[in-house]
Amino acid sequence: MGFVVAIIGRPNVGKSTLFNRLVGKRLALVDDTPGVTRDRRLADGRIGDLKFQVIDTAGLEEADEESLEGRMREQTERAIHDADVCLFLIDARAGVTPSDKTFANLLRRSAHKTVLVANKMEGKPGEAGYYDAFSLGFGEPVPISAEHGQGMGDLYNALVAAVGEEVAFAEEGHDRVDIDDEGIIEGEIEEEDILPYDPTKPLKVAIVGRPNAGKSTLINRMIGEDRLLTGPEAGITRDSISVEWEWEGRTIKLFDTAGMRKKARVQEKLEKLSVADGLRAMQYAEVVIVLLDATAPFEKQDVQIADLVIREGRAPVIALNKWDLVEDRDATLRELRLVAAESLSQIKGLQVVPVAGLTGEGIPNLMRSVFRVHEQWNRRIPTARLNRWLDAVQYHHPPPAVSGRRIRMKYMTQVKSRPPTFMVHCSRPESLPDSYTRYMINTLREEFDLFATPIRMLMRKGENPFAGRKRRR
């Protein structure tokens, strides 16, 4: 990607809609409520053969530096500083507002290059605002409709003119092609697929938890910069933000997510969208760190979130944040590990790691636990070893007899990893008690060191080799 484009503008002018259009996926939350976006989000964008990185930003607002809006503005100003080109978006239907004029002056002072974009130009209502936009002093505005994909050809030409063809098409042997205004964004807007395991690819780690558990603060401490918006207010993060980071030579993709409250308390549409976005991030992650407030840990919502992670088959790690506020650390840690073992008994040996997002204490131990559970989550066991283990289990603790008939375990194989999933061929699987399946899973963990990862065990009835054959007379 040769250059960076930041989308700038006051709240509710359509920045996130344009961002999603350029990246070809619904990454950013979109809602009619002003100020949905709070953190800046970076992704790969394209218009036809023109490739670049694009930053979605919070709406520019005039506010005190210490307020939430002021901190949001600081994030946007950093995006302006990092960008090669700023797309200054206005709402053509609303016309030029005093806020637009204020931030036009900011861009003139701060931005390297600015392209004025008049959004929401579908139909006649936007024409007056389009002509009014000339007064901002950035030349002819580019008319687009981000929602409907109109005007992308004009935006393509404006970006090429702003950065120059040398920068726009810096790849060797790449020649500019003529395009029209249709079919510029290739592919449908769709969710990202989970790729097969590849140790050279970034390890995807999502951090989830209740509001105000300190998720954004912890990520900022991990990467060593104030990348994510933080503060004393609960629920600052609204949509999941990904940040790339390197730890001991391994690339990590960290996902910050919105705080998850009890379902009954989530009433507003925007919060529902935020929680759904966080759940998607969790489903596409490999390891999920469930962050708890160590001063009020293992509340009902904490346990429900961790249980959801396990049921989704992700590799879980429990992190006890704000550990710097705990006095009797040894006794507290012993007690909380016992609580974790009782509350989340479906995983024996669940990793529980104390950390302090403000000071960085415990982050090395946290990452060692992340790598440990990730390795177990990806582990495969040879079929021969599994069947030797199965024979030994049946010898020492045979399956119970049901209605006077013993259930026979015939054969076992691992059908997939991520998480480890096993298929057992047996007679009458519908009659096997759940308690015996749990016994098998717990014994399997001990034999093959599969602690701290979900395990799925499927029972399948063995096929009758004589089924379908005609009986001889």
Phi, psi and omega in degrees: 000120190277333184212167185243133180242126176252135178263117188238147176166170179289171182299146170068030175261356177105025183295313182292327177296317178293320178303310179300322179297319183286326181273346178078015179215156176275076180274319184264142176292140179233128179205159180288344180292128178295146174079028178297312180282132179237319177266158174276144184233132182248136178206167176278128180238166177200152167231106184061238181269002181268116183246143182198174171257139184235140181245124170271139185230165174287154178295134179291128178223147174278117184202164177296143184299329183277346181283167178300316180296324179293321178289327174296319180296323178298320177299319180293320179296327176293323178295320178299318181295323184279343188274150171275327179222139174250129171268107182272105187266132172236158176269107183296330181289328179275342183079181180282125181256165175304325178295320177302318181293320179299315184280341171295321177295321178298315181294324178297325181279326193254323190279151176287306178219143182231133174247120180279128184235123177263107183270168179062045182267009177291129180080182185279337185302338183269356187296317182296317179295327178299312181288330177294332183294340177300333182292346181285346173085020178251020179082204184285125179288153177269115181278125180218166165231101182297325182293322184257357178078018180275146175084008182293330177296318177294322179293321176305309181296322181293321179292318178298318179294325184289319184262344183089147183295330180299317180281318183298323182238058186285342181294138183298132177080009182265126177248144178292143178241152177278133180228158175258193188270005182239146177069027184284317179276116183278139176086160179276158172283113185213168181282154181284136178279153174281122183275156175302155184299130179214110184297345179276346180274158179300139175280122183271119182234119176260143177245119184234164179162181178291162176302143175068023175281344178102027184296311181293322179298318179296316180296318177302319179291323179299311186274350175080023176205160179277068183283326184249147181291130179227168178166176182287343182290138176282144175078030179294314181286130181248317178241156184288131182244132178258140180226129178272143186207153179242131179231115178050046175084358180250131179281130180242136173251107183268136177245116172273141184230162177290148177296141183254112176267175176301142184304322182295335182271348181272101184250319185288145181301318183297318179293324176298319177296320181296315180295318179299322178295320177294322178295322177297318178299321179295319183292330181267355178280164174262312176245138178240120175269117176268110186267124179247149172279114185295342178277346176210066188272163173054042167288168185305320181293324177301314182294321180294321178295313180297320179296322178297318178301316182293317180294331176285351178080018176276160178276114187264147169225130176268124178245127179265100183276167181063034181295339178292346179266357182271135184272293182274086191291314184299311182294320180296318181294319178299315182296317183289329176291325175293318178298318179297318181295325180280318185285329182236058187290349179291346174237115176275132179083027178303131181287124178236115189234125175281137179219166174225106183297328182288323186256342183089001180297134175088355182297317176303316178296322179299315182290327176296321177293321178300312180293325181295311182289330178294321179295318179294322181297330181264000190289142174240140182244131180301146182299322181299316179295320179298318183286330172296318178296318180298319178297318181294320179298315181293330180289314184280329182215082184298150174299150184291154175275133180243123183056037177080004182241128181284138175276129182255130172267116188264320191199148182218142177212155175269118185270339177194167170245184177060059359273169178302125183231130187237145177246126178246123176270123184211167175276140177048060180298333181293341182264354183286124181295148177299328181297325179287324175297318178297320177300316179297317181296315181295321178292322177299319178301314183292320184290321188245016177054056179248040175287156170074010175229146173298146175232135177245131180235121183252137178255132182227137180286130180293140181288142177280116183295343182261000182294136177090348179277145178285141180280133178284140177265000000 
